[in-house]
Amino acid sequence: MVDVSTSIVIDRPLSMVAGYTMNPLNAPAWYQNIRSVRRLDQEDFGLGSRTAFEARFLGRDLSYTYEVTTLLEDKELVMATAQGPFPMRTTYKFESVSPTATRVELRNDGEPHGFSKLLAPLIQTMMRRANMADLRALKKTLENQ
């Protein structure tokens, strides 16, 4: 099992931080490993919406589709994929810590299969490092707007 939680406080109001972060089309701007994102549904983003991601992690190109399983406006977004050797769930939680500051928690958890299972400790360490770098990039992006 891989379970990585990271968080950061961003000096911007909750609605701004959550609105930007919960839009997966913004991910390439602040996720260092995500190359491209494309919506697979025509309707509004919501429960059941699917988004295709192209990424690079640990030297490997990855293509996967996330489906929204939980969506609570300005509070929580959960997306999950059952594809590939490493089914993953990504959770974003948002908490107002003041009228102008928001805590963002980013959690990735999943159960690797096959060869990936042997690499789980390394994957977890690398994921934690990457997630913190991504959250710092998100903070910089939003605080500079």
CNS distance restraints for C-alpha pairs under 8 A (distance, minus, plus):
assign (resid   1 and name CA) (resid 109 and name CA) 7.36 0.50 0.50
assign (resid   1 and name CA) (resid 110 and name CA) 5.95 0.50 0.50
assign (resid   1 and name CA) (resid 111 and name CA) 4.69 0.50 0.50
assign (resid   1 and name CA) (resid 112 and name CA) 6.69 0.50 0.50
assign (resid   1 and name CA) (resid 120 and name CA) 7.11 0.50 0.50
assign (resid   2 and name CA) (resid 108 and name CA) 7.64 0.50 0.50
assign (resid   2 and name CA) (resid 109 and name CA) 5.30 0.50 0.50
assign (resid   2 and name CA) (resid 110 and name CA) 5.43 0.50 0.50
assign (resid   2 and name CA) (resid 111 and name CA) 6.24 0.50 0.50
assign (resid   2 and name CA) (resid 112 and name CA) 7.48 0.50 0.50
assign (resid   2 and name CA) (resid 120 and name CA) 6.29 0.50 0.50
assign (resid   2 and name CA) (resid 121 and name CA) 7.63 0.50 0.50
assign (resid   2 and name CA) (resid 123 and name CA) 7.73 0.50 0.50
assign (resid   2 and name CA) (resid 124 and name CA) 5.83 0.50 0.50
assign (resid   3 and name CA) (resid 107 and name CA) 7.19 0.50 0.50
assign (resid   3 and name CA) (resid 108 and name CA) 5.81 0.50 0.50
assign (resid   3 and name CA) (resid 109 and name CA) 4.20 0.50 0.50
assign (resid   3 and name CA) (resid 110 and name CA) 6.67 0.50 0.50
assign (resid   3 and name CA) (resid 124 and name CA) 7.08 0.50 0.50
assign (resid   4 and name CA) (resid 107 and name CA) 5.49 0.50 0.50
assign (resid   4 and name CA) (resid 108 and name CA) 5.30 0.50 0.50
assign (resid   4 and name CA) (resid 109 and name CA) 6.28 0.50 0.50
assign (resid   4 and name CA) (resid 124 and name CA) 6.54 0.50 0.50
assign (resid   4 and name CA) (resid 127 and name CA) 7.14 0.50 0.50
assign (resid   4 and name CA) (resid 128 and name CA) 5.98 0.50 0.50
assign (resid   5 and name CA) (resid 105 and name CA) 6.91 0.50 0.50
assign (resid   5 and name CA) (resid 106 and name CA) 5.72 0.50 0.50
assign (resid   5 and name CA) (resid 107 and name CA) 4.25 0.50 0.50
assign (resid   5 and name CA) (resid 108 and name CA) 6.62 0.50 0.50
assign (resid   5 and name CA) (resid 128 and name CA) 7.33 0.50 0.50
assign (resid   6 and name CA) (resid 105 and name CA) 5.73 0.50 0.50
assign (resid   6 and name CA) (resid 106 and name CA) 5.34 0.50 0.50
assign (resid   6 and name CA) (resid 107 and name CA) 6.40 0.50 0.50
assign (resid   6 and name CA) (resid 128 and name CA) 7.03 0.50 0.50
assign (resid   6 and name CA) (resid 131 and name CA) 6.74 0.50 0.50
assign (resid   6 and name CA) (resid 132 and name CA) 6.37 0.50 0.50
assign (resid   7 and name CA) (resid 103 and name CA) 6.79 0.50 0.50
assign (resid   7 and name CA) (resid 104 and name CA) 5.39 0.50 0.50
assign (resid   7 and name CA) (resid 105 and name CA) 4.22 0.50 0.50
assign (resid   7 and name CA) (resid 106 and name CA) 6.02 0.50 0.50
assign (resid   7 and name CA) (resid 132 and name CA) 7.52 0.50 0.50
assign (resid   7 and name CA) (resid 135 and name CA) 7.28 0.50 0.50
assign (resid   8 and name CA) (resid 103 and name CA) 5.62 0.50 0.50
assign (resid   8 and name CA) (resid 104 and name CA) 5.51 0.50 0.50
assign (resid   8 and name CA) (resid 105 and name CA) 6.78 0.50 0.50
assign (resid   8 and name CA) (resid 135 and name CA) 6.53 0.50 0.50
assign (resid   8 and name CA) (resid 136 and name CA) 7.50 0.50 0.50
assign (resid   8 and name CA) (resid 139 and name CA) 7.82 0.50 0.50
assign (resid   9 and name CA) (resid 101 and name CA) 6.61 0.50 0.50
assign (resid   9 and name CA) (resid 102 and name CA) 5.46 0.50 0.50
assign (resid   9 and name CA) (resid 103 and name CA) 4.25 0.50 0.50
assign (resid   9 and name CA) (resid 104 and name CA) 6.26 0.50 0.50
assign (resid   9 and name CA) (resid 139 and name CA) 7.70 0.50 0.50
assign (resid  10 and name CA) (resid  17 and name CA) 7.64 0.50 0.50
assign (resid  10 and name CA) (resid 101 and name CA) 5.56 0.50 0.50
assign (resid  10 and name CA) (resid 102 and name CA) 5.27 0.50 0.50
assign (resid  10 and name CA) (resid 103 and name CA) 6.28 0.50 0.50
assign (resid  10 and name CA) (resid 104 and name CA) 7.47 0.50 0.50
assign (resid  10 and name CA) (resid 139 and name CA) 5.35 0.50 0.50
assign (resid  10 and name CA) (resid 142 and name CA) 7.63 0.50 0.50
assign (resid  10 and name CA) (resid 143 and name CA) 7.09 0.50 0.50
assign (resid  11 and name CA) (resid 100 and name CA) 5.90 0.50 0.50
assign (resid  11 and name CA) (resid 101 and name CA) 4.29 0.50 0.50
assign (resid  11 and name CA) (resid 102 and name CA) 6.49 0.50 0.50
assign (resid  11 and name CA) (resid 139 and name CA) 7.74 0.50 0.50
assign (resid  11 and name CA) (resid 143 and name CA) 6.28 0.50 0.50
assign (resid  12 and name CA) (resid  16 and name CA) 6.69 0.50 0.50
assign (resid  12 and name CA) (resid  17 and name CA) 6.44 0.50 0.50
assign (resid  12 and name CA) (resid 100 and name CA) 4.90 0.50 0.50
assign (resid  12 and name CA) (resid 101 and name CA) 4.77 0.50 0.50
assign (resid  12 and name CA) (resid 102 and name CA) 6.26 0.50 0.50
assign (resid  12 and name CA) (resid 142 and name CA) 7.17 0.50 0.50
assign (resid  12 and name CA) (resid 143 and name CA) 6.60 0.50 0.50
assign (resid  13 and name CA) (resid  17 and name CA) 6.37 0.50 0.50
assign (resid  13 and name CA) (resid  96 and name CA) 7.29 0.50 0.50
assign (resid  13 and name CA) (resid  98 and name CA) 7.91 0.50 0.50
assign (resid  13 and name CA) (resid  99 and name CA) 6.04 0.50 0.50
assign (resid  13 and name CA) (resid 100 and name CA) 4.34 0.50 0.50
assign (resid  13 and name CA) (resid 101 and name CA) 5.27 0.50 0.50
assign (resid  13 and name CA) (resid 102 and name CA) 6.05 0.50 0.50
assign (resid  14 and name CA) (resid  18 and name CA) 5.89 0.50 0.50
assign (resid  14 and name CA) (resid  74 and name CA) 6.74 0.50 0.50
assign (resid  14 and name CA) (resid  94 and name CA) 7.07 0.50 0.50
assign (resid  14 and name CA) (resid  95 and name CA) 6.97 0.50 0.50
assign (resid  14 and name CA) (resid  96 and name CA) 5.59 0.50 0.50
assign (resid  14 and name CA) (resid  99 and name CA) 7.79 0.50 0.50
assign (resid  14 and name CA) (resid 100 and name CA) 7.39 0.50 0.50
assign (resid  14 and name CA) (resid 101 and name CA) 6.80 0.50 0.50
assign (resid  14 and name CA) (resid 102 and name CA) 5.26 0.50 0.50
assign (resid  15 and name CA) (resid  19 and name CA) 5.68 0.50 0.50
assign (resid  15 and name CA) (resid  74 and name CA) 5.86 0.50 0.50
assign (resid  16 and name CA) (resid  20 and name CA) 6.17 0.50 0.50
assign (resid  17 and name CA) (resid  21 and name CA) 6.01 0.50 0.50
assign (resid  17 and name CA) (resid 102 and name CA) 7.02 0.50 0.50
assign (resid  17 and name CA) (resid 142 and name CA) 7.19 0.50 0.50
assign (resid  18 and name CA) (resid  22 and name CA) 5.69 0.50 0.50
assign (resid  18 and name CA) (resid  73 and name CA) 7.91 0.50 0.50
assign (resid  18 and name CA) (resid  74 and name CA) 5.08 0.50 0.50
assign (resid  18 and name CA) (resid  75 and name CA) 7.28 0.50 0.50
assign (resid  18 and name CA) (resid  94 and name CA) 6.50 0.50 0.50
assign (resid  19 and name CA) (resid  23 and name CA) 6.59 0.50 0.50
assign (resid  19 and name CA) (resid  74 and name CA) 6.79 0.50 0.50
assign (resid  20 and name CA) (resid  26 and name CA) 6.89 0.50 0.50
assign (resid  21 and name CA) (resid  26 and name CA) 7.03 0.50 0.50
assign (resid  21 and name CA) (resid  27 and name CA) 7.49 0.50 0.50
assign (resid  22 and name CA) (resid  77 and name CA) 6.57 0.50 0.50
assign (resid  22 and name CA) (resid  92 and name CA) 7.77 0.50 0.50
assign (resid  23 and name CA) (resid  27 and name CA) 7.49 0.50 0.50
assign (resid  24 and name CA) (resid  37 and name CA) 7.11 0.50 0.50
assign (resid  24 and name CA) (resid  51 and name CA) 7.54 0.50 0.50
assign (resid  25 and name CA) (resid  37 and name CA) 5.81 0.50 0.50
assign (resid  25 and name CA) (resid  38 and name CA) 6.92 0.50 0.50
assign (resid  25 and name CA) (resid  39 and name CA) 7.71 0.50 0.50
assign (resid  26 and name CA) (resid  30 and name CA) 7.37 0.50 0.50
assign (resid  27 and name CA) (resid  31 and name CA) 5.54 0.50 0.50
assign (resid  27 and name CA) (resid  34 and name CA) 6.93 0.50 0.50
assign (resid  27 and name CA) (resid  37 and name CA) 7.41 0.50 0.50
assign (resid  28 and name CA) (resid  32 and name CA) 7.02 0.50 0.50
assign (resid  28 and name CA) (resid  33 and name CA) 7.84 0.50 0.50
assign (resid  28 and name CA) (resid  34 and name CA) 5.24 0.50 0.50
assign (resid  28 and name CA) (resid  35 and name CA) 5.90 0.50 0.50
assign (resid  28 and name CA) (resid  36 and name CA) 6.06 0.50 0.50
assign (resid  28 and name CA) (resid  37 and name CA) 7.19 0.50 0.50
assign (resid  30 and name CA) (resid 134 and name CA) 5.81 0.50 0.50
assign (resid  30 and name CA) (resid 135 and name CA) 7.65 0.50 0.50
assign (resid  30 and name CA) (resid 137 and name CA) 5.28 0.50 0.50
assign (resid  30 and name CA) (resid 138 and name CA) 5.24 0.50 0.50
assign (resid  30 and name CA) (resid 141 and name CA) 7.28 0.50 0.50
assign (resid  31 and name CA) (resid 134 and name CA) 5.03 0.50 0.50
assign (resid  31 and name CA) (resid 137 and name CA) 7.47 0.50 0.50
assign (resid  31 and name CA) (resid 138 and name CA) 7.90 0.50 0.50
assign (resid  32 and name CA) (resid 130 and name CA) 7.69 0.50 0.50
assign (resid  32 and name CA) (resid 133 and name CA) 7.84 0.50 0.50
assign (resid  32 and name CA) (resid 134 and name CA) 6.33 0.50 0.50
assign (resid  33 and name CA) (resid  55 and name CA) 5.35 0.50 0.50
assign (resid  33 and name CA) (resid  56 and name CA) 5.19 0.50 0.50
assign (resid  33 and name CA) (resid  57 and name CA) 6.21 0.50 0.50
assign (resid  34 and name CA) (resid  53 and name CA) 6.99 0.50 0.50
assign (resid  34 and name CA) (resid  54 and name CA) 6.03 0.50 0.50
assign (resid  34 and name CA) (resid  55 and name CA) 4.22 0.50 0.50
assign (resid  34 and name CA) (resid  56 and name CA) 6.56 0.50 0.50
assign (resid  35 and name CA) (resid  53 and name CA) 7.61 0.50 0.50
assign (resid  35 and name CA) (resid  54 and name CA) 5.45 0.50 0.50
assign (resid  35 and name CA) (resid  55 and name CA) 5.14 0.50 0.50
assign (resid  35 and name CA) (resid  56 and name CA) 7.34 0.50 0.50
assign (resid  36 and name CA) (resid  53 and name CA) 5.88 0.50 0.50
assign (resid  36 and name CA) (resid  54 and name CA) 5.20 0.50 0.50
assign (resid  36 and name CA) (resid  55 and name CA) 7.08 0.50 0.50
assign (resid  37 and name CA) (resid  51 and name CA) 6.86 0.50 0.50
assign (resid  37 and name CA) (resid  52 and name CA) 5.65 0.50 0.50
assign (resid  37 and name CA) (resid  53 and name CA) 4.66 0.50 0.50
assign (resid  37 and name CA) (resid  54 and name CA) 6.48 0.50 0.50
assign (resid  38 and name CA) (resid  51 and name CA) 5.70 0.50 0.50
assign (resid  38 and name CA) (resid  52 and name CA) 5.20 0.50 0.50
assign (resid  38 and name CA) (resid  53 and name CA) 6.68 0.50 0.50
assign (resid  39 and name CA) (resid  50 and name CA) 6.37 0.50 0.50
assign (resid  39 and name CA) (resid  51 and name CA) 4.47 0.50 0.50
assign (resid  39 and name CA) (resid  52 and name CA) 6.27 0.50 0.50
assign (resid  40 and name CA) (resid  49 and name CA) 7.54 0.50 0.50
assign (resid  40 and name CA) (resid  50 and name CA) 5.45 0.50 0.50
assign (resid  40 and name CA) (resid  51 and name CA) 5.40 0.50 0.50
assign (resid  40 and name CA) (resid  52 and name CA) 6.73 0.50 0.50
assign (resid  41 and name CA) (resid  45 and name CA) 7.97 0.50 0.50
assign (resid  41 and name CA) (resid  49 and name CA) 6.21 0.50 0.50
assign (resid  41 and name CA) (resid  50 and name CA) 6.25 0.50 0.50
assign (resid  41 and name CA) (resid  51 and name CA) 7.67 0.50 0.50
assign (resid  45 and name CA) (resid  49 and name CA) 5.76 0.50 0.50
assign (resid  46 and name CA) (resid  68 and name CA) 6.75 0.50 0.50
assign (resid  46 and name CA) (resid  71 and name CA) 6.63 0.50 0.50
assign (resid  47 and name CA) (resid  67 and name CA) 7.86 0.50 0.50
assign (resid  47 and name CA) (resid  68 and name CA) 5.16 0.50 0.50
assign (resid  47 and name CA) (resid  69 and name CA) 5.77 0.50 0.50
assign (resid  47 and name CA) (resid  70 and name CA) 6.32 0.50 0.50
assign (resid  47 and name CA) (resid  71 and name CA) 6.28 0.50 0.50
assign (resid  48 and name CA) (resid  67 and name CA) 5.67 0.50 0.50
assign (resid  48 and name CA) (resid  68 and name CA) 5.03 0.50 0.50
assign (resid  48 and name CA) (resid  69 and name CA) 6.21 0.50 0.50
assign (resid  49 and name CA) (resid  67 and name CA) 5.55 0.50 0.50
assign (resid  49 and name CA) (resid  68 and name CA) 5.46 0.50 0.50
assign (resid  50 and name CA) (resid  65 and name CA) 6.48 0.50 0.50
assign (resid  50 and name CA) (resid  66 and name CA) 5.58 0.50 0.50
assign (resid  50 and name CA) (resid  67 and name CA) 4.43 0.50 0.50
assign (resid  50 and name CA) (resid  68 and name CA) 6.58 0.50 0.50
assign (resid  51 and name CA) (resid  65 and name CA) 5.48 0.50 0.50
assign (resid  51 and name CA) (resid  66 and name CA) 5.36 0.50 0.50
assign (resid  51 and name CA) (resid  67 and name CA) 6.57 0.50 0.50
assign (resid  52 and name CA) (resid  63 and name CA) 7.24 0.50 0.50
assign (resid  52 and name CA) (resid  64 and name CA) 5.83 0.50 0.50
assign (resid  52 and name CA) (resid  65 and name CA) 4.35 0.50 0.50
assign (resid  52 and name CA) (resid  66 and name CA) 6.48 0.50 0.50
assign (resid  53 and name CA) (resid  62 and name CA) 7.96 0.50 0.50
assign (resid  53 and name CA) (resid  63 and name CA) 5.72 0.50 0.50
assign (resid  53 and name CA) (resid  64 and name CA) 5.46 0.50 0.50
assign (resid  53 and name CA) (resid  65 and name CA) 6.10 0.50 0.50
assign (resid  53 and name CA) (resid  66 and name CA) 7.69 0.50 0.50
assign (resid  54 and name CA) (resid  61 and name CA) 7.36 0.50 0.50
assign (resid  54 and name CA) (resid  62 and name CA) 5.79 0.50 0.50
assign (resid  54 and name CA) (resid  63 and name CA) 4.68 0.50 0.50
assign (resid  54 and name CA) (resid  64 and name CA) 6.83 0.50 0.50
assign (resid  55 and name CA) (resid  61 and name CA) 5.84 0.50 0.50
assign (resid  55 and name CA) (resid  62 and name CA) 5.06 0.50 0.50
assign (resid  55 and name CA) (resid  63 and name CA) 6.42 0.50 0.50
assign (resid  56 and name CA) (resid  60 and name CA) 5.35 0.50 0.50
assign (resid  56 and name CA) (resid  61 and name CA) 4.47 0.50 0.50
assign (resid  56 and name CA) (resid  62 and name CA) 5.73 0.50 0.50
assign (resid  57 and name CA) (resid  61 and name CA) 6.71 0.50 0.50
assign (resid  57 and name CA) (resid  62 and name CA) 7.28 0.50 0.50
assign (resid  64 and name CA) (resid  81 and name CA) 7.09 0.50 0.50
assign (resid  64 and name CA) (resid  83 and name CA) 6.52 0.50 0.50
assign (resid  64 and name CA) (resid  84 and name CA) 7.72 0.50 0.50
assign (resid  65 and name CA) (resid  81 and name CA) 5.97 0.50 0.50
assign (resid  65 and name CA) (resid  83 and name CA) 7.45 0.50 0.50
assign (resid  66 and name CA) (resid  79 and name CA) 5.55 0.50 0.50
assign (resid  66 and name CA) (resid  80 and name CA) 5.10 0.50 0.50
assign (resid  66 and name CA) (resid  81 and name CA) 4.81 0.50 0.50
assign (resid  67 and name CA) (resid  79 and name CA) 5.19 0.50 0.50
assign (resid  67 and name CA) (resid  80 and name CA) 5.39 0.50 0.50
assign (resid  67 and name CA) (resid  81 and name CA) 6.40 0.50 0.50
assign (resid  68 and name CA) (resid  77 and name CA) 7.34 0.50 0.50
assign (resid  68 and name CA) (resid  78 and name CA) 5.88 0.50 0.50
assign (resid  68 and name CA) (resid  79 and name CA) 4.33 0.50 0.50
assign (resid  68 and name CA) (resid  80 and name CA) 6.60 0.50 0.50
assign (resid  69 and name CA) (resid  77 and name CA) 7.82 0.50 0.50
assign (resid  69 and name CA) (resid  78 and name CA) 5.56 0.50 0.50
assign (resid  69 and name CA) (resid  79 and name CA) 5.58 0.50 0.50
assign (resid  69 and name CA) (resid  80 and name CA) 6.83 0.50 0.50
assign (resid  70 and name CA) (resid  76 and name CA) 7.12 0.50 0.50
assign (resid  70 and name CA) (resid  77 and name CA) 5.50 0.50 0.50
assign (resid  70 and name CA) (resid  78 and name CA) 4.87 0.50 0.50
assign (resid  70 and name CA) (resid  79 and name CA) 7.10 0.50 0.50
assign (resid  71 and name CA) (resid  76 and name CA) 5.85 0.50 0.50
assign (resid  71 and name CA) (resid  77 and name CA) 4.71 0.50 0.50
assign (resid  71 and name CA) (resid  78 and name CA) 6.60 0.50 0.50
assign (resid  72 and name CA) (resid  76 and name CA) 5.02 0.50 0.50
assign (resid  72 and name CA) (resid  77 and name CA) 6.41 0.50 0.50
assign (resid  74 and name CA) (resid  94 and name CA) 6.51 0.50 0.50
assign (resid  75 and name CA) (resid  93 and name CA) 5.63 0.50 0.50
assign (resid  75 and name CA) (resid  94 and name CA) 4.94 0.50 0.50
assign (resid  75 and name CA) (resid  95 and name CA) 6.87 0.50 0.50
assign (resid  76 and name CA) (resid  91 and name CA) 7.15 0.50 0.50
assign (resid  76 and name CA) (resid  92 and name CA) 5.50 0.50 0.50
assign (resid  76 and name CA) (resid  93 and name CA) 4.50 0.50 0.50
assign (resid  76 and name CA) (resid  94 and name CA) 6.31 0.50 0.50
assign (resid  77 and name CA) (resid  91 and name CA) 5.74 0.50 0.50
assign (resid  77 and name CA) (resid  92 and name CA) 5.18 0.50 0.50
assign (resid  77 and name CA) (resid  93 and name CA) 6.72 0.50 0.50
assign (resid  78 and name CA) (resid  89 and name CA) 6.94 0.50 0.50
assign (resid  78 and name CA) (resid  90 and name CA) 5.67 0.50 0.50
assign (resid  78 and name CA) (resid  91 and name CA) 4.40 0.50 0.50
assign (resid  78 and name CA) (resid  92 and name CA) 6.44 0.50 0.50
assign (resid  79 and name CA) (resid  89 and name CA) 5.74 0.50 0.50
assign (resid  79 and name CA) (resid  90 and name CA) 5.34 0.50 0.50
assign (resid  79 and name CA) (resid  91 and name CA) 6.57 0.50 0.50
assign (resid  80 and name CA) (resid  87 and name CA) 7.59 0.50 0.50
assign (resid  80 and name CA) (resid  88 and name CA) 5.74 0.50 0.50
assign (resid  80 and name CA) (resid  89 and name CA) 4.19 0.50 0.50
assign (resid  80 and name CA) (resid  90 and name CA) 6.26 0.50 0.50
assign (resid  81 and name CA) (resid  87 and name CA) 5.50 0.50 0.50
assign (resid  81 and name CA) (resid  88 and name CA) 5.49 0.50 0.50
assign (resid  81 and name CA) (resid  89 and name CA) 6.44 0.50 0.50
assign (resid  82 and name CA) (resid  86 and name CA) 7.69 0.50 0.50
assign (resid  82 and name CA) (resid  87 and name CA) 4.51 0.50 0.50
assign (resid  82 and name CA) (resid  88 and name CA) 6.78 0.50 0.50
assign (resid  83 and name CA) (resid  87 and name CA) 5.62 0.50 0.50
assign (resid  85 and name CA) (resid 112 and name CA) 6.04 0.50 0.50
assign (resid  85 and name CA) (resid 113 and name CA) 5.16 0.50 0.50
assign (resid  85 and name CA) (resid 114 and name CA) 6.59 0.50 0.50
assign (resid  85 and name CA) (resid 115 and name CA) 7.92 0.50 0.50
assign (resid  85 and name CA) (resid 116 and name CA) 6.47 0.50 0.50
assign (resid  86 and name CA) (resid 110 and name CA) 6.84 0.50 0.50
assign (resid  86 and name CA) (resid 111 and name CA) 6.32 0.50 0.50
assign (resid  86 and name CA) (resid 112 and name CA) 4.33 0.50 0.50
assign (resid  86 and name CA) (resid 113 and name CA) 6.01 0.50 0.50
assign (resid  86 and name CA) (resid 116 and name CA) 6.83 0.50 0.50
assign (resid  87 and name CA) (resid 110 and name CA) 5.67 0.50 0.50
assign (resid  87 and name CA) (resid 111 and name CA) 6.26 0.50 0.50
assign (resid  87 and name CA) (resid 112 and name CA) 6.52 0.50 0.50
assign (resid  88 and name CA) (resid 108 and name CA) 6.74 0.50 0.50
assign (resid  88 and name CA) (resid 109 and name CA) 5.73 0.50 0.50
assign (resid  88 and name CA) (resid 110 and name CA) 4.45 0.50 0.50
assign (resid  88 and name CA) (resid 111 and name CA) 7.19 0.50 0.50
assign (resid  89 and name CA) (resid 107 and name CA) 7.99 0.50 0.50
assign (resid  89 and name CA) (resid 108 and name CA) 5.63 0.50 0.50
assign (resid  89 and name CA) (resid 109 and name CA) 5.36 0.50 0.50
assign (resid  89 and name CA) (resid 110 and name CA) 6.07 0.50 0.50
assign (resid  90 and name CA) (resid 106 and name CA) 7.23 0.50 0.50
assign (resid  90 and name CA) (resid 107 and name CA) 5.68 0.50 0.50
assign (resid  90 and name CA) (resid 108 and name CA) 4.58 0.50 0.50
assign (resid  90 and name CA) (resid 109 and name CA) 6.71 0.50 0.50
assign (resid  91 and name CA) (resid 105 and name CA) 7.80 0.50 0.50
assign (resid  91 and name CA) (resid 106 and name CA) 5.80 0.50 0.50
assign (resid  91 and name CA) (resid 107 and name CA) 5.04 0.50 0.50
assign (resid  91 and name CA) (resid 108 and name CA) 6.45 0.50 0.50
assign (resid  92 and name CA) (resid 104 and name CA) 6.85 0.50 0.50
assign (resid  92 and name CA) (resid 105 and name CA) 5.62 0.50 0.50
assign (resid  92 and name CA) (resid 106 and name CA) 4.85 0.50 0.50
assign (resid  92 and name CA) (resid 107 and name CA) 6.58 0.50 0.50
assign (resid  93 and name CA) (resid 104 and name CA) 5.77 0.50 0.50
assign (resid  93 and name CA) (resid 105 and name CA) 5.07 0.50 0.50
assign (resid  93 and name CA) (resid 106 and name CA) 6.77 0.50 0.50
assign (resid  94 and name CA) (resid 102 and name CA) 6.62 0.50 0.50
assign (resid  94 and name CA) (resid 103 and name CA) 5.72 0.50 0.50
assign (resid  94 and name CA) (resid 104 and name CA) 4.88 0.50 0.50
assign (resid  94 and name CA) (resid 105 and name CA) 6.54 0.50 0.50
assign (resid  95 and name CA) (resid 102 and name CA) 5.56 0.50 0.50
assign (resid  95 and name CA) (resid 103 and name CA) 5.10 0.50 0.50
assign (resid  95 and name CA) (resid 104 and name CA) 6.73 0.50 0.50
assign (resid  96 and name CA) (resid 100 and name CA) 7.90 0.50 0.50
assign (resid  96 and name CA) (resid 101 and name CA) 6.10 0.50 0.50
assign (resid  96 and name CA) (resid 102 and name CA) 4.51 0.50 0.50
assign (resid  96 and name CA) (resid 103 and name CA) 6.29 0.50 0.50
assign (resid  97 and name CA) (resid 101 and name CA) 5.55 0.50 0.50
assign (resid  97 and name CA) (resid 102 and name CA) 5.45 0.50 0.50
assign (resid  97 and name CA) (resid 103 and name CA) 6.49 0.50 0.50
assign (resid  98 and name CA) (resid 102 and name CA) 7.03 0.50 0.50
assign (resid 106 and name CA) (resid 131 and name CA) 7.41 0.50 0.50
assign (resid 111 and name CA) (resid 117 and name CA) 7.62 0.50 0.50
assign (resid 112 and name CA) (resid 116 and name CA) 5.41 0.50 0.50
assign (resid 112 and name CA) (resid 117 and name CA) 4.76 0.50 0.50
assign (resid 112 and name CA) (resid 120 and name CA) 6.96 0.50 0.50
assign (resid 113 and name CA) (resid 117 and name CA) 5.11 0.50 0.50
assign (resid 114 and name CA) (resid 118 and name CA) 7.55 0.50 0.50
assign (resid 115 and name CA) (resid 119 and name CA) 6.98 0.50 0.50
assign (resid 116 and name CA) (resid 120 and name CA) 6.27 0.50 0.50
assign (resid 119 and name CA) (resid 123 and name CA) 5.97 0.50 0.50
assign (resid 120 and name CA) (resid 124 and name CA) 5.97 0.50 0.50
assign (resid 121 and name CA) (resid 125 and name CA) 6.38 0.50 0.50
assign (resid 122 and name CA) (resid 126 and name CA) 6.15 0.50 0.50
assign (resid 123 and name CA) (resid 127 and name CA) 5.81 0.50 0.50
assign (resid 124 and name CA) (resid 128 and name CA) 6.15 0.50 0.50
assign (resid 125 and name CA) (resid 129 and name CA) 6.41 0.50 0.50
assign (resid 126 and name CA) (resid 130 and name CA) 6.09 0.50 0.50
assign (resid 127 and name CA) (resid 131 and name CA) 5.89 0.50 0.50
assign (resid 128 and name CA) (resid 132 and name CA) 6.25 0.50 0.50
assign (resid 129 and name CA) (resid 133 and name CA) 6.34 0.50 0.50
assign (resid 130 and name CA) (resid 134 and name CA) 6.09 0.50 0.50
assign (resid 131 and name CA) (resid 135 and name CA) 6.11 0.50 0.50
assign (resid 132 and name CA) (resid 136 and name CA) 6.17 0.50 0.50
assign (resid 133 and name CA) (resid 137 and name CA) 6.23 0.50 0.50
assign (resid 134 and name CA) (resid 138 and name CA) 6.14 0.50 0.50
assign (resid 135 and name CA) (resid 139 and name CA) 6.12 0.50 0.50
assign (resid 136 and name CA) (resid 140 and name CA) 6.18 0.50 0.50
assign (resid 137 and name CA) (resid 141 and name CA) 6.04 0.50 0.50
assign (resid 138 and name CA) (resid 142 and name CA) 6.12 0.50 0.50
assign (resid 139 and name CA) (resid 143 and name CA) 5.86 0.50 0.50
assign (resid 140 and name CA) (resid 144 and name CA) 5.97 0.50 0.50
assign (resid 141 and name CA) (resid 145 and name CA) 6.60 0.50 0.50
